[in-house]
Amino acid sequence: MSAVRKYDAEFELKRAHVDLLKHRETCQYAGIIMMGESSVVHDAKACKTAYTDGINKRYGAAFMETLTRPQIAGLVLHENFHVLLKHLPRHRDLMKKNARLANVAMDYVVNDMIHEIKDKSVVQLPPGALYHPMFAGWSVRQVYDYLEKDMEKNGGGGMGEGEPLDEHDFDAVEEMTPEELKEHDEKVQEAIHQGGMLAGKFGNKLPRQITDLMKPEINWAEVLRDFWTSAMRGYDEYTYARMNRRRLADDLYLPTMYSERIGRVVLAIDTSGSIGQEQLNLVASQIIQLCDTMPPDEIVVLWWDTEVRGKQVFTDSTYASLATLLKPAGGGGTRASCVSQYMNKHSMTADCVIVFTDGHIECDVDWKVTSPTLWLIDRHGHSNFKPPVGTQKVKVNK
């Protein structure tokens, strides 16, 4: 009597990778599949189904054993699509607002992409995966907003009460420095463009969620949100509500550290030219939204033209009314270097600095501020403006 062959999860994972890499509908995702580390976790407590930290992918052996070969391929795509769409670094604010609902929204998005793959002999959604045709082509934020409003309207229940297929380990993303996040983003973006070229070669059509990431038009609100969250303070408290997942496989149940606040944010606003109330309201509304989920200790607004002409300080109690409390001062020429000089003169430190300007400023900005700095350039402003080394810019569009 021959012995029963023991289930080999590692073999099944490798076979799923091969199936996906050689199939014409999924070969364009090779760059993402090969990115990071993919491994099997044999401890069901450490990994019930699957999870990703935004880079690496982990698969529970016990769960895999319940799946068919196409369903394992679907599970692998599920984790890799979370990485491909940069769900973890892009949606940290939603996780802090409602982690379960954010996970549900992310799953609806990636499962729609998997469902659209025509060859079901190669890829299928695992049992219980959240899917609804209504969300075809939607972004995570569109799905999240719909689910949130639907639950508020109906007092809970509905599609927002579903259970995500996997878990998302945000701890690793939270620990990454801005430089590491930028490097990871560049790697993902390169894999996306390589996949786009491969898809074109085979005549495949990429999902809208991916083509949106390939557009040269930058979503300035997304950039601002990522910049804001990257300025979160170092972790200074421990909590057992979020276990250190990376140590569970070693039977070590350790807490993680967290902080949900930013220190001081400096918002330096150019008052010299084309920036009017409409543009100010646009930026202020985005900052108010960020303050709802990730409030800083204080926001210092500096009004400047050739010099800093005014200063306002806002704290928790005034964030909601920020747009109506702004009192512009100045209106002369333009010299962005004055912001750096003012901050150094007054020994003003900040967790991050956001400069809002029309971009018509001196070509050799003397910027000695060491804090991470984001330049928001008004849509009618000078698009060729080059920010000082070590800072970044994005153009503000409606």
N, C-alpha and C positions, 0 to 999 in steps of 0.2 A: 504493500500500500504506500503510495507516494505521499510525501509530507506536504502539508498545505503551505503554499508560498506565503511568507509574511509580507504584509503590505509595506511597500517601500515608498514613503511620501517624497523623499528626495528625488527618486527616479521619476515619479509622476510630475513633480514640479519642473524638472529638466525637460520632460517630454512636452509639457504644456508650453514651455518657452520655445521649443523647436517648432511645434505646431503653429504658434503665432508668428514666428520669424519667417517661416517659409510660405505662409498663406498670403495671397495677393491682397486680401482685404485688411490684413493686420500687420504686414511687414513694415509699414511706414512707422510703426511704433517701436522699432528695434532700438533706437537711441535711448528711449526712456526705459525700456525693459532691461537694457544692459547697464543702466545707471544705478549707482548705489549697490547695496547688497541684498540679494534675495535668499531667504533661508526658511527652513522648516523648524517650527517650535513644537517639541513633543510634550511639553507641560501644558495641559489644557487650561490650567489656572492662569498661566502667563499669556496664553493666546487662545481664546475660545474659538474664533473663526479666522480672522486675519487682521492685521493692522499695519499702518505705515507712519513713519515720522516725517514724511514729506520728502525723504531721500531713499531710505531703505524700506524693504518690504518683507513682512513676516507672515507665515502661513501656519495655521494650526493643523498638526498631523491628523488628529482625531476628526476634525471637521472635513478635511480633504478626503478621508476614507469614505465619507458618506456621499461623495459627489461622483458624477460621471466624468469621463475625460473632457468633454466639451464644457462642463460646468466648472472644472478646475481651471480651464483656459479662461472662462468668464471671470472667475475669482481673481486670477492673475491680472487680467485687464482692468478689473475694478480698482485694484490697488495702484496700478501704474497710471490709470487715468487721474487719480487723485494727485499723483506727482506731476503728471503732464500739465494739468490745469492749475498747478501751484495752489491748491486749495488750502493747505495748512498755513503757509506764510501770508497768503492774501486775505484770509478770513478770520484772523485772530480776534478781531473786534466782535464778530458774530459769536464766536466760541465763548467769549467772556460775557456776552449778553444772555445767550441761551445755548449751552453746549450741545444738548440733545437735539434741539431743533436745527442747529447748524449742521450737525452730522446727518440728519435726515435730508436736509436740502442738498447737501453734497452728494448723497447717495442717489437721489432722484436724477441728478444731472448725469453722473457717470453711467448709471444703469440705462438711461435713455440712449446714450452713445453705444453701449453694448447691444442693446435691443435692435439697433439699426443695422447691425452686421447681418448680412443676408444668409451666409452659410452657417446654418444651425448645427451642421454636423461637426463643426470645428469650435464654435463659441456659443454658449448658452448662459443665461443668467442662472446663478445658483438658486435653489428653493428659498422662498421668503424674501428675495431681494425686492426692494422698494422700486416700483415702476408705475408710471401713469402717463398715457399718451398726451395728456394735457400739457405736460412740461417739456415736450419736444423742442429742443433748441433754446430752452431757457437758461439763464445764468443762475449761479447759486443765490445771488442776492435777490433776483426776481422770484425764485422759488421760496426763499426764506420769507420775504415780505408777504407773499400770498398766504403761506402757511400760518404766519403769525396773525395776520388779519382774520383768516378763516377761523382760527382757534379762539380769538377774542370774540368774534361774532357768534360762534356756536357754543361758547363756554367750554372749549376743549374738544377733543375728539377729532374725527376726520383724518385726512391724510397726514396731518402733522403729528399724529399719535403713533405712527409706524415705528418699527425698530430698525435701525441701521444694520446693514449686513456685517460691517466691520467696525473697528475702533480707530480713532485717529490720535496718535501720540504727539501732542503739541509741546511736550516738555523739551524735546530736542530742538525744535524750532525756536522756542523761547530762549534757549541757551546760546543760540548762534549770534555772533557779532554782526553789525551791519555789513562789514566786509565779506563775511562768510555768506550772508543772505544774498548779497549782490553776486558773488561768484556762483552760487547755486542757481540763481535766476538766469545768469548768462548761459550756464550749461543746459538748463531746460529749454531756453529759447533757441539755442543752437540745435538741440535735438528736434524741436518743433519744425524748424526750417528745413532740416535734413529730411524729416518725414514728409513735409510738404512736397519736396522735390521728388521723392520716391513715389508718393501717391500720384503725382502728375505723370510719372513714367508709366504707371500701370492703369492710368485713366480712372483712378479712384477719387471720390469726392470726400474731402475731410469734413468732419462735423463742424457745425457753426461755432461751437464752443472753442474749437481749436483755431479756426480761421480768424476769430475775433482777436486771439492772442498774437496773430501774425500781422495784424494791421499796423501800419506805421503811425496812425493816429493814437496818441497816448491818452489814456484816461487819467486826467490830472487828479481827480478825486481819489482814484485808486493809489496813485503814487503818493499823494499826501497822506493817505491812511497808512500805507506801508512805512513811510518815513516816520510818522507819529508813533506807531507801535514799536518801531525799532529803537525809539528813545526811551522805552520803559526802563525804569530803574533796575539795578541789580537785585537779585532775589534776597529778601531779608526776613522772610517768615517761612516756617515749615508747616506743612499740612499733610495729614494722612488721608484727606479726601481725594488726593491724587497720588497714587503710589508711583514710585520710581520704577517704571515698567522695565527698564533695561536690566534691573537686578532681580526681577521676579523669577527669571529662568534659573537663577542661582539659589532660589528659595530664600531670598532676602527681601523682607517686606519693609522697605524704607520709604520715608516721606519725601516729597519734593518741596522745593522752596519756590515761593512766588511773591510777586508784588504787582499790584494792579494800578499803580499810579506813576505819573511822570513828575519830575520836580518842577522846574521853571521852564516855560516855553516863551521865547521872545518872538513876537510878531512885528517885524519892521515894515511899515507901509509907506510907500513912495507917494507923496502928495503933490508932486510937481506937475503932472500933466494929464494924461487921458483917463486915469483911473477915477471913475465916478461912483456914485452910491450903488448903482446896479452891480458893478463888479465887486465892491466891498461886501454887499449883501451875499453874493454868491460864495465868496471865500468864507465869510463869517458863518454862513449856514452849515458849511462842511465842518468847520471847527467846532461848532455847537454840537453837531452829531457825534464827533469824536469825544467831546467832553462828557457826553451821556454815558459812554461805556468805559472810557479811559481818561478820567479827569486828572489834569495836572494839579500840582499844589497852587500854582498861579500862572496867569498869562500876563506878560508885560508887553504892551503895545507901544512901539516907538514910531512917532510920525516924523518923517524926514524929507528934506529936499537937498539943499547943500549942507545943512546941519540938522541935527536932531532938534525938532521944534516943539515936541510935546511928548509926554509920557503918561500912560494910563496903566493901572494895575487892576486885574480882575481875579477873583477867587470863586470858589464853588457857588456861592449864593448869587453871583451875577452872570454866570456863564450862559444861562438860558436867554438872557436879555442882551447878550453881547452886541448884536447887530444894531440895536437902538441906542446903546450907550457909547458907541464909538464917536469920538469928537476929533475929526481931522484938524491938524495944525500945520501951517506952512503953505507952500505954493510957489516957491521960487524956482531956481534951477534944479539940477540933479547931480548928486555926488554920493554914490553908495558907500564910499570909503568912510563917510562920516559915521555910519552905524558902527563899524568896527572900532573906530577911534573913541566913540562915546562909550561903548561897552568896556573897552580897556581902561579908559580914564576913570570910570566909576566901578572898576573891578566887578563887573556884572557877569556872573556865570549863568549858564543855561544848559539844560539837557538837550535842547535843540533850538535852532533859529530858523524861522521862516520869513523870507524876504519877498514881499509882493511889490512888483514894479512894472513899468511899461517897457523896461529894457533899454531905454534911451539914456544910458549912463556912461561914465568914463570907460574907456577901453582897457585901462590898466587899474582895475579896482584893487586897492590896498586892503586886503582882507586878512586880518590877523586873528580872527575869531577861531578858536580851536573846537568849538561845539559843532556837531553835524549841522549842515546848513542846506536848506532847500530854497531855490529861487523859483517863485511862481511868476511867470511872465504873462501879462495880460494878452488876450488873443489879438488885440490890435497893435500890440507892441512890437519891439525889435526882435525878430525871430533869430537873427544871427548873433545875438549876444552870447558870449562865451563866459560862463561863470568861472570864478577863481578855482584853482586846482584844489581838489579835495571836497568840492561841493557839487551839487547837481541842480538841474533846472527842469521845469516842465511848463508847457504853455497852457494857460487856463482857457478852456473853451466851455461853452454852455453845455 
